[in-house]
Amino acid sequence: MIPQLRRSLLALSTCFALAATLPDARAATLRWAAQNDVLTLDPHSQDHTTTSAILQHAYEGLTRYNEAFEVEPALATRWTAISPTQMRFELRRGVKFHDGSPFTADDVIFSFNRIRQPQGTMQIYVAGIKEIRKVDEYTVDLMLEAPQPILLRNLIDFRIMSKTWAEKNRAAQVHDYKSKEENYASRHAMGTGPYRITSWQPDQRLTMEIHKDWWDKNKGNVTELSYLPIKSEPTRVAAMIAGDVDLLTDVPTQDVAKLKADPKLKVVEGPETRTIFFAMDLGSNELKGVSVKGKNPFKDIRVREALSLAIDREAIRRSIMRWQSIPAALMVAPGINGHSADIDKPPKPDPERAKKLLAEAGYPQGFDTPLHCPNNRYVNDEEICLAVVSMWSKIGIHARLVAQPMSQHSQLFQRFESPLFMLGWGVSTRDALYMLQALAHTRGSGGDGSFNFSKVSDPALDKLIDASKSETDTPKRDALLREALLRVRDQHLFIPLHHQMRPWALRTNVETPHRSNDRPEARFTTIK
C-alpha cells in the first residue's frame, strides 16, 4: 500500500474511533438512580409511585400536570359539561402511539374498561365514571354517577393504552401482580408519551429513548434515560459522587450534608406529599402469626391507640430521619387539600398510658405479632421499623420484623397476609379524597377501597367519603374532608408516623424542577 494512503486511512480510522468515544452533542442522557424498581410496566396494574413515575414518560392521560402542578390538557384538548353528570372530552388529533398507530376514542374506551378490572389497584382514577361513550373518533362523553369536583385530577393517572397493540399481544387483561401472573404488558409498553421504553431488566436497569413523533415538545433536552434501582445506600451515594449518576432521588438522610459539600453536586429540597404509616388488619376475626387466638386485638381501638402512644415520632425525626420528616397525626401531608396544621398534631409518647390501655383491652402482658416492612422503598424504612419494634417492646407488644424488598412486601399485603405492615401513601391528586377513598373506604366497586388491604370498614366514615365525592360547594366539601380525616385520626384506623421530606441530589449541569409527588419528569429536564 502507498505510504501516504496508509497514513490517510490510519488517520481516518483514528477519527472514527475518537468520534465513537465522544458524546453526541445533540443527545443528552439522563442517568437517574433510586432505591427501588418499578413493579410492572402495565399502566393499569399497580398504584405505586415509582412505577407511575417511570410510566408517566411512556403513557399519558387525558389531562396532566404542568410544572406548577396545575391541570392542563394532554390527550384531550378541551372538555365541556353537557350536564352535571356528562362531560364531553375532545381528543387530540394526530397523536401517534410509539409504534406509529393513531390514537382514537377506541383506545380511551378500551383503557377505561381495562383499568376497572379488579386484579389491578388503579380503579380509583376512574372512580365515579359509569361509562365512557364514543361520540366520534375524536370525541368521548364521560357519564358520571354524580358531579365530580376532582375529575380532571383523577384523569391524570388514567393512562391510555393502545387497544390494537394490547389485543394483538394478548394483554387485554391487567397484570395480576399479587398472583405473579404476567402478560405481554407486564414487560412491554405501548403509549403515546414523550419517551419510549426500550428495555427493562428488573432490579438492574430500565432504559428509554425519546419519542420523536410526540405531539408536544420537551422543555428539556433529554433524549435518553436510564433508570437504575440501587438498594444499597452507600452504593447509591458512591455512584453519585463518582459521576456515574446524574440524578439521585433517594438520598440517604445521613449523606445530605456530604453531598451538599461536593462542588460537583447540588441538592434540591422540598416536602413530599407522602405520609408513612402502619396499617393493621381490622377485619379478620383471628390473625395469622399473632399470639392472640380466637380474636383480633387490632379491632379494639384501645390497642390501636396504645400502639400509637408508644411511638416517639420526634426521636425518629431527630435520630433516624435527621430532621427530614414532619411528625404526623393525619394521613395526608401539608400541601394536600384537606390538610390543616391545627389537627395534624401527633400525640406525645406515653408508654404508661399505652400499657394501661392494653390492660383495659385485656392484654396486660401484651402479645406477639409479625410486622412486615419494606427495606428499599421509603426513606430509612427498615431502620424506622427496627426503632418502632424497640418502642413497642416497652409496652409488651413484641413485633417480629420481616423486612423485604417492596416487590415482595407489596405482594404479601395485597394477598391480605399481613396483620401489621408499613406503607407510604403519596396523594397524586393533591386532594384528601384520594387517600380516604383508596385506603379508608370499605372495599367495593368503582374505586372504593382500591388499596384498602387492612380491611377498614366504618359506615360513618364511608358516608362522609361518599358525600365528599360529589359535593361541589367548596366550603361544604372541605368540612366533609376535615370531618373524615378527624374520624380516621381519632379512631386510630391507621398509625401515621410522619410526612416525608424529599431531598434530591443532582450534578451541577442538570436542571429539573423538584416534584413534591416524587416523580421527576425528563421532559422538564436539561443537561448542560
C-alpha positions, 0 to 999 in steps of 0.5 A, a space after each residue: 500500500 502507498 505510504 501516504 494512503 496508509 497514513 490517510 486511512 490510519 488517520 481516518 480510522 483514528 477519527 472514527 474511533 475518537 468520534 465513537 468515544 465522544 458524546 453526541 452533542 445533540 443527545 443528552 442522557 439522563 442517568 437517574 438512580 433510586 432505591 427501588 424498581 418499578 413493579 410492572 410496566 402495565 399502566 393499569 396494574 399497580 398504584 405505586 409511585 415509582 412505577 407511575 413515575 417511570 410510566 408517566 414518560 411512556 403513557 399519558 392521560 387525558 389531562 396532566 400536570 404542568 410544572 406548577 402542578 396545575 391541570 392542563 390538557 394532554 390527550 384531550 384538548 378541551 372538555 365541556 359539561 353537557 350536564 352535571 353528570 356528562 362531560 364531553 372530552 375532545 381528543 387530540 388529533 394526530 397523536 401517534 402511539 410509539 409504534 406509529 398507530 393513531 390514537 382514537 376514542 377506541 383506545 380511551 374506551 378500551 383503557 377505561 374498561 381495562 383499568 376497572 378490572 379488579 386484579 389491578 389497584 388503579 380503579 380509583 382514577 376512574 372512580 365515579 365514571 359509569 361509562 365512557 361513550 364514543 361520540 366520534 373518533 375524536 370525541 368521548 362523553 364521560 357519564 358520571 354517577 354524580 358531579 365530580 369536583 376532582 375529575 380532571 385530577 383523577 384523569 391524570 393517572 388514567 393512562 391510555 393504552 393502545 387497544 390494537 397493540 394490547 389485543 394483538 399481544 394478548 394483554 387485554 387483561 391487567 397484570 395480576 401482580 399479587 398472583 405473579 401472573 404476567 402478560 405481554 404488558 407486564 414487560 412491554 409498553 405501548 403509549 403515546 408519551 414523550 419517551 419510549 421504553 426500550 428495555 427493562 431488566 428488573 432490579 438492574 436497569 430500565 432504559 428509554 429513548 425519546 419519542 420523536 413523533 410526540 405531539 408536544 415538545 420537551 422543555 428539556 433536552 433529554 433524549 435518553 434515560 436510564 433508570 437504575 434501582 440501587 438498594 444499597 445506600 452507600 452504593 447509591 451515594 458512591 455512584 453519585 459522587 463518582 459521576 456515574 449518576 446524574 440524578 439521585 432521588 433517594 438520598 440517604 438522610 445521613 449523606 445530605 450534608 456530604 453531598 451538599 459539600 461536593 462542588 460537583 453536586 447540588 441538592 434540591 429540597 422540598 416536602 413530599 406529599 407522602 405520609 408513612 404509616 402502619 396499617 393493621 388488619 381490622 377485619 379478620 376475626 383471628 390473625 395469622 402469626 399473632 399470639 392472640 387466638 380466637 380474636 383480633 386485638 387490632 379491632 379494639 381501638 384501645 390497642 390501636 391507640 396504645 400502639 400509637 402512644 408508644 411511638 416517639 415520632 420526634 426521636 425518629 425525626 431527630 435520630 433516624 430521619 435527621 430532621 427530614 420528616 414532619 411528625 404526623 397525626 393525619 394521613 395526608 401531608 401539608 400541601 394536600 387539600 384537606 390538610 390543616 396544621 391545627 389537627 395534624 398534631 401527633 400525640 406525645 409518647 406515653 408508654 404508661 398510658 399505652 400499657 394501661 390501655 392494653 390492660 383495659 383491652 385485656 392484654 396486660 402482658 401484651 402479645 406477639 405479632 409479625 410486622 412486615 416492612 419494606 427495606 428499599 422503598 421509603 426513606 430509612 424504612 427498615 431502620 424506622 421499623 427496627 426503632 418502632 419494634 424497640 418502642 413497642 417492646 416497652 409496652 409488651 407488644 413484641 413485633 417480629 420484623 420481616 423486612 423485604 424488598 417492596 416487590 415482595 412486601 407489596 405482594 404479601 399485603 395485597 394477598 391480605 397476609 399481613 396483620 401489621 405492615 408499613 406503607 407510604 401513601 403519596 396523594 397524586 391528586 393533591 386532594 384528601 379524597 384520594 387517600 380516604 377513598 383508596 385506603 379508608 373506604 370499605 372495599 367495593 366497586 368503582 374505586 372504593 377501597 382500591 388499596 384498602 388491604 387492612 380491611 377498614 370498614 366504618 359506615 360513618 366514615 364511608 358516608 362522609 367519603 361518599 358525600 365528599 365525592 360529589 359535593 361541589 360547594 367548596 366550603 361544604 366539601 372541605 368540612 366533609 374532608 376535615 370531618 373524615 380525616 378527624 374520624 380516621 385520626 381519632 379512631 386510630 384506623 391507621 398509625 401515621 408516623 410522619 410526612 416525608 421530606 424529599 431531598 434530591 441530589 443532582 450534578 451541577 449541569 442538570 436542571 429539573 424542577 423538584 416534584 413534591 409527588 416524587 416523580 421527576 419528569 425528563 421532559 422538564 429536564 436539561 443537561 448542560 
